[in-house]
Amino acid sequence: MDDHSRLAEPQAIRLRHAWDADHELMLRQAAEIAMDFRRSLNERFQRPERSFVEMRQSFAAPLPEQGMDGFAVIEELAALAEPGLATMTGPRFFGWVMGASHPVGVAADWLTSAWGQNCGNHAATPAAAACEEAAANWLLELLQLPGESSVGFATGATLANLICLAAARGELLRRVGWDVEANGLFGAPRIRVLIGEEAHATVFSGLQLLGLGHDRVIPVPTDPMGGMKLGDFEAAMKRGNEPAIVITQAGHINTGAFDPIGDIAEIARRGNAWVHVDGAFGLWARACPETAPLAAGMDKADSWATDGHKWLQLPYDCGFAIVRNSEAHRRAMAITASYLPAVAADERNPAHYVPELSRRARGFAAWAMIRAFGRQGIAQLVAHHCRIARRMARVLSEEAGICVLNDVLLNQVVVRFGDDDLLTKHVIARIQKDGICFAAGAEWKGQWIMRLSVTSWATSEEDADHSVAAIIGAWRQVQAEAA
Ligand SMILES: *Cc1c(COP(=O)(O)O)cnc(C)c1O
């Protein structure tokens, strides 16, 4: 038996030890494929052409024994995946609150992957750490949050919420003499968690992971738009004197509503409390003079979570965990090990503000996107989306049987058809089948609704008008079928 044949390199993939022309060809090919996809989005059906079941069949294959040339792998991946891709970056995608990964962010992201910097440590990668720090400073200025705050670059708002809540938990317990980072929660003094009844589901996952439990919260009643009722909050605060984490929301996922965060923070300050803001998209209202009044007083809070991949149009994944008390932030997150270079007191290490040590350098794309828009560009984008949302709401509500259920103050529109769950579901199904625009449904206050989120940089007024006409057309068709 010939032992050498087993050790020999597989035929299809030669183990290459240097950069060569084939690598360049493959990377260029990937860029071409990506650009073809993005170019096609305006004309495409605004939904995946194939279902999950079909896509599963496409990808079902035994583990390959032999390798394959990289160029062919990329072509195969693209051919298999494309029919099941959603048009999330398309101009008429209104399903869920998501951004649309702007080409500048994508390009910076390509560089980030190619540069391959492990962004844990500033000594190892000075460029990534410095760029992230610069982006963090810009972000605080854009969102008009306290300059002393620290910023962690996380995967998204889910993790950003968790990070902020970890800092809150640690700081509140430290104030009553308990070191939760060292000693954990067993035997710790109790802390309360007050939260609006219509908080986002992901906040509860944070509570669950932090040992605070998603069911032991004190829910605070909300008004018809989903904002916390101040009187009820004040009463709930007075009902106990244990330290309290107060979780507020800037931007309800259906209505776009804000909790009265400035007033909440005033009341909370009188107790031993930490006010956190889940502002995944709503925090960006502060970056636009027209919408800033909605988000006034929010700078009185202690921590803020927001997304980069929503209103800032960054590619996934990017979220920001912003904490006023940077010591508490660091205590909750910092990892220390002897092999990691030490950090001077005035130096910022990216890994100190997120749970991960090794991660991609998210600061490059964040820096590039803020640089590309500028303060004015971001303000214009937010204003543009809010204007489009109002326009869509106005035209929709002029049609008999269509009701817009929310005050459209931000970028969200809640629509119901014929005041009926089934009819509303039928219109949503019809719209998704037609593929002119994409919208999805939700159950809100016991009723089915269609949600429209205007958050794509690519959405024009014509796209909005085209989409509204399609929605009205779908509604008329559903009525005709029901008659
Ligand atoms: C989107 C969103 C989240 C979750 O953010 P991810 O980026 O999906 O992790 C949390 N809260 C609100 C209000 C949101 O809109």
The ligand as an SDF file (V2000), in Angstrom:
LIG
                    3D

 15 15  0  0  0  0  0  0  0  0999 V2000
  -34.5300   45.2890   16.4130 C   0  0  0  0  0  0  0  0  0  0  0  0
  -34.7910   45.5660   17.8370 C   0  0  0  0  0  0  0  0  0  0  0  0
  -34.1210   44.8650   18.8560 C   0  0  0  0  0  0  0  0  0  0  0  0
  -33.1870   43.7260   18.5580 C   0  0  0  0  0  0  0  0  0  0  0  0
  -32.1180   44.1420   17.7950 O   0  0  0  0  0  0  0  0  0  0  0  0
  -31.2160   43.1210   16.9550 P   0  0  0  0  0  0  0  0  0  0  0  0
  -30.3840   44.0160   16.1510 O   0  0  0  0  0  0  0  0  0  0  0  0
  -32.1800   42.3060   16.1400 O   0  0  0  0  0  0  0  0  0  0  0  0
  -30.4480   42.2930   17.8970 O   0  0  0  0  0  0  0  0  0  0  0  0
  -34.3740   45.2170   20.1550 C   0  0  0  0  0  0  0  0  0  0  0  0
  -35.2290   46.2010   20.4600 N   0  0  0  0  0  0  0  0  0  0  0  0
  -35.9070   46.8970   19.5150 C   0  0  0  0  0  0  0  0  0  0  0  0
  -36.8500   47.9760   19.9230 C   0  0  0  0  0  0  0  0  0  0  0  0
  -35.7160   46.5890   18.1740 C   0  0  0  0  0  0  0  0  0  0  0  0
  -36.3580   47.2810   17.2250 O   0  0  0  0  0  0  0  0  0  0  0  0
  1  2  1  0
  2  3  1  0
  2 14  2  0
  3  4  1  0
  3 10  2  0
  4  5  1  0
  5  6  1  0
  6  7  2  0
  6  8  1  0
  6  9  1  0
 10 11  1  0
 11 12  2  0
 12 13  1  0
 12 14  1  0
 14 15  1  0
M  END
$$$$
